[in-house]
Amino acid sequence: MLTTVASTVLLQALHHEGNQEAWRQFCARYEPMLLGFARRSGLREQDARDVVQSTLLSFVEGLRDGRYDPERGRLRSWLQGVAFNKIREARRQLARREVQVADGTGSTAFMNRIPDDRELTDIFEEEWERGIMADCLREVRRQVRDKTFEAFRLYVMQNWPAQKVAEHLGISRDVVYSNKQRVSSRLRKLARELADIW
């Protein structure tokens, strides 16, 4: 059974200011994805964390003020727009504060590490998909035996050879392959389900 809360249910719960559980779930779901996005946009760690907090707060304020209407657009697009604006604000502030040193190309090192808008869109999409997959992995881990998931984790995620996984877990290589197939199948199914509700 899928335990991930649908975004519509989560957003309804966020309308109530005192709902700390909804805020916790909202942050747990979107903060890691947004942090990956902010880091990859060229921001340093603390600046990236500040942008994420500002994005989450602005999103919820907009939701409560009625500026976000699910009938007019997807949460994904609106959250992306808020994050883009916060990153642009942070960049403007950094550009004013930072001493920029020319690197011989006529531009600065700071400007060279900033992706353009098209690249930012691609980065956001990758981080969104990564967030969905992280939720899928948590769901599957709950649904299968520990040894089944560990075989999958070592073989697929850690790239251990099947023989090494088998020896480490005291199972056969065929069981390693079978566990990989079982978990992969569940992940694909969950990813399709979560893509619509995340």
C-alpha positions in Angstrom: 0.0 0.0 0.0 1.3 3.4 -1.0 2.0 5.6 2.1 3.1 8.8 0.2 0.5 11.5 0.7 -0.8 13.0 -2.6 0.3 16.6 -3.2 -3.3 17.8 -3.2 -4.0 16.3 0.2 -0.7 17.8 1.5 -1.5 21.2 0.1 -5.0 21.2 1.6 -3.4 20.4 5.0 -0.9 23.3 4.5 -3.7 25.8 4.3 -3.9 25.5 8.1 -1.1 27.5 9.7 -0.8 25.3 12.8 -0.5 22.0 10.9 3.1 21.2 11.8 2.8 17.6 10.4 1.8 18.9 7.0 4.7 21.4 7.1 7.1 18.6 8.1 5.9 16.3 5.3 6.1 19.2 2.7 9.7 20.0 3.7 10.7 16.3 3.8 9.4 15.8 0.3 10.6 19.0 -1.5 13.5 20.3 0.5 16.1 17.7 -0.7 15.0 18.2 -4.3 15.1 22.0 -4.1 18.5 21.8 -2.3 20.0 19.7 -5.1 18.5 22.2 -7.6 19.9 25.2 -5.8 23.4 23.7 -5.4 23.5 22.7 -9.1 22.4 26.3 -10.0 25.9 27.4 -8.9 25.0 28.6 -5.4 27.3 27.8 -2.4 26.0 25.6 0.3 24.7 28.3 2.7 23.2 30.4 -0.1 21.5 27.2 -1.5 20.0 26.4 1.9 18.8 30.0 2.3 17.2 29.9 -1.2 15.4 26.6 -0.3 14.0 27.9 2.9 12.8 31.1 1.2 11.3 29.1 -1.7 9.4 26.8 0.7 8.1 29.7 2.8 7.1 31.8 -0.3 5.3 28.8 -1.8 3.2 28.2 1.4 2.5 31.9 1.8 1.3 32.0 -1.9 -0.8 28.9 -1.3 -2.4 30.4 1.8 -3.0 33.8 0.0 -4.7 32.0 -2.9 -2.0 32.8 -5.4 -1.5 29.2 -6.2 -4.5 27.6 -8.0 -4.1 23.9 -8.9 -6.8 24.4 -11.6 -4.5 26.9 -13.4 -1.2 24.9 -13.2 0.7 22.0 -11.7 2.4 22.3 -8.3 5.6 21.3 -10.1 5.5 24.3 -12.4 4.6 26.8 -9.7 7.3 25.5 -7.3 9.8 25.7 -10.1 8.8 29.3 -10.8 9.2 30.3 -7.1 12.6 28.5 -6.9 13.8 30.2 -10.2 12.9 33.6 -8.8 14.6 33.0 -5.5 17.8 31.7 -7.2 17.8 34.9 -9.4 17.4 37.1 -6.4 20.3 35.2 -4.6 22.5 35.6 -7.7 21.8 39.4 -7.9 22.7 39.7 -4.2 25.9 37.6 -4.6 27.0 39.5 -7.7 26.8 42.8 -5.8 28.6 41.3 -2.8 31.2 39.1 -4.4 34.5 40.3 -5.6 34.6 39.0 -9.1 38.0 38.1 -10.5 38.5 37.9 -14.3 39.5 34.4 -15.5 41.0 35.4 -18.8 37.8 34.8 -20.8 36.5 38.3 -20.1 33.9 37.0 -17.6 34.2 36.0 -14.0 34.5 32.7 -12.3 31.2 33.3 -10.5 29.4 33.9 -13.8 31.0 30.9 -15.4 29.4 28.5 -12.9 25.9 29.8 -13.4 23.7 27.6 -15.8 21.4 29.5 -18.2 17.6 29.2 -17.9 17.3 26.2 -20.2 20.0 24.3 -18.2 18.2 25.3 -15.0 14.9 23.8 -16.3 16.7 20.6 -17.1 18.4 20.6 -13.7 15.0 21.1 -12.0 13.5 18.2 -14.0 16.3 15.9 -13.0 16.1 16.9 -9.3 12.3 16.4 -9.4 12.7 12.9 -10.9 15.4 12.2 -8.3 13.0 13.2 -5.5 10.3 10.9 -6.9 12.8 8.0 -7.0 13.9 8.7 -3.4 10.3 8.4 -2.3 9.9 5.2 -4.4 13.0 3.7 -2.8 11.6 4.4 0.7 8.2 2.9 -0.2 9.8 -0.3 -1.7 12.1 -0.6 1.3 9.0 -0.7 3.5 7.4 -3.3 1.3 10.1 -6.0 0.8 12.2 -8.0 3.2 15.4 -6.3 4.4 17.7 -8.9 2.7 15.8 -8.4 -0.6 16.3 -4.7 -0.5 19.9 -5.0 0.7 20.7 -7.3 -2.3 19.2 -4.7 -4.6 21.0 -1.8 -2.9 24.4 -3.5 -3.1 24.1 -4.8 -6.6 22.3 -1.9 -8.3 23.0 1.2 -6.3 26.5 0.3 -5.0 27.6 -1.6 -8.2 28.9 -4.6 -6.3 29.4 -7.7 -8.5 26.6 -10.2 -8.1 29.0 -12.8 -6.6 30.2 -10.4 -4.0 26.6 -9.5 -3.0 25.7 -13.2 -2.8 28.7 -14.0 -0.6 28.1 -11.0 1.6 24.5 -11.8 2.2 24.8 -15.6 2.2 22.5 -16.1 -0.8 23.0 -17.4 -4.4 23.7 -15.2 -7.4 20.3 -16.3 -8.8 18.6 -14.8 -5.7 20.6 -11.6 -6.2 19.3 -11.3 -9.8 15.8 -12.2 -8.7 15.8 -9.6 -6.0 17.0 -7.0 -8.4 14.2 -7.8 -10.8 11.6 -7.8 -8.0 12.6 -4.5 -6.6 13.1 -2.9 -10.0 9.7 -3.9 -11.0 8.1 -2.4 -7.9 10.1 0.8 -8.4 8.9 1.2 -12.0 5.3 0.7 -10.8 5.6 3.1 -7.9 7.3 5.7 -10.1 4.3 5.7 -12.4 1.9 6.1 -9.4 4.0 8.8 -7.7 4.5 10.9 -10.8 0.8 11.8 -10.7 0.6 12.6 -7.0 4.0 14.0 -6.1 
